[in-house]
């Protein structure tokens, strides 16, 4: 298992991991860690400690850039979020923050032939519509540009 992906998964579920020398310490909300999770942590302890202790830039970048790397559109999200971060920085209420938050909620990207389009993924349509109005529409112009660039330069759509 990729230590960066494991860290991203655990962090997404509210698990805090810390390297303390050669020891791995964790804190998690009650009921979050299963026996399988604990076994995985023990099995990958050395790699996780190394990543945490060294502040491995790749693992941290993967976490920061795509909190849901297990989803099939991971590569597209890495490109989109990297570009958003590069252009707009990490303002939580900004373009990057809005995209990152939506991705945390499993929003997907799809190339519709005219560019990339944001789709509800696992969200109910009405829930997605409310989140879209709150977080994406204020950044419509920037998102249209970013989705167009990420869609190989074609004109994009801001989650229509």
N, C-alpha and C positions, 0 to 999 in steps of 0.2 A: 504494500500500500504506500502511496505517495504521502510523506509526512505533511506536506503543505495541504493536501486535500483532507487528510485526517484532521488537522488543526482547524481548517475552515468548517468542516462538518461539526466538530465539537463546539467551536465558538458560536456557530449559528444556533446551537441548542442551549446556549447559555453556560457552557462549561469553561471555566478559567483554568489555564495550564501555566505552570511556572517551573522553570529549571532552577534547582537549588543544588549547586555542585553537580554531582552525578545522579542526583535524585530528581524524580519527576513528581511534582505535587499538583493536585487538581482539586477544584471545588466546583460542585454542580448542584443545581436545584434538585430537591428530593424527587426520586423516580426517573431522572433523566438518563443516568448511566445504567446500562444493562450489564449483565455478567459478560456478554460478548464484548461490550465496549471496554470493560476493565481488562479482559484478556488481551484485547487489541492494544491497549495502552501498555500493558506489560511487555507484549511481544515487540512493540516498536519504541520502547522506552529510550534506547540509546539514540536512535535517529531523531526522536522528538526533542530530547535534551539538547542534542547538537544544534538543531534548528533554533530552538528557543534561546540557548546560551549565546549563539553566534549572531542572533538577530538576522538569520539568513534572509537576504533581500528578496530572493526569488519566492520563497514560501510566503513571506509577508505580502509581496506584490500580488501573488496569486489570490491570497485571501482578500486583500483590499480591492482588487479589480473584479473578481467574480466570486461572490459569496455562495454561488450554487454551481460549482464546477462539474457536478454529476449530471447536469441537464445536457441534452443533446446539442444545444446551440452555444455551448461554452466558448468556442473559438470566436464566434461573432461578438459575444459579450465582452471578451477580453479586449478585442480591438475597439469596440464602441466605448467602453469605460476608460480605457487608456487614453483615447482621444479626448473624451470629455474631461478627464482629470488634467490632461496637458493644456487644454484650452481654458478651462474654467476653474481649476483648482478644486480643493476639497471643502467647499462651503456646504454644510449639511442641508441648507434650504436652496442650494443652487442646482445647476444641471447635473453635476456628478452625483450629488447627494440624492437627488430625486431618482435618477436612474438606478443607483446602488440600492436604494430602498425598495424600488419596484422589483428589482432582481431578487432581493431577499425573499420577496413574496411569490417567487416563481414565475414572474412575467417572462414571456418568451419572445424571441425575435424570429421573424420569418421573412424571407425574400419573396415579395409578391410580384416580381418582375419589373416593378417601378422603383425599387429600393427596399430597405428594410422596414418592417412594420412591427410595432409592439402588439402582443396578443396577451389576453388575460391569463393564459396558462392554467393554474389550479384555482384561480380566483373565480368566484361567481361573477357573472357579467355586471350586475348592479354594483357589486363591491368594487370591481375594476373601474367602472365608470366614475364612481365617487373618488377613488384614489387618483385616477387620471385627471379629473377636474382639479383636484387639490394640488397635486405635485407636478404633473406634466404640462398641463396647459399654460401655466405661467411662463414656461420656457419653450413654448411652441416653435419659435423661430430657430433657436439654437438647436433644438432636437431635430427639426426638419433638416437642418444643415448636417448635423452629425449622422443621422440615419442615412442621408444621401451619400455622404462620404464613406460610411461603413459598408454601404451597399454598392461598392465598387464605382463610386462617383455618380451614380444615378440620383435623380431627384427622389427624396425620401418622404415618409409620412410620419407624423407625430402621433402615432397610436390611434388613427381614425377608426 
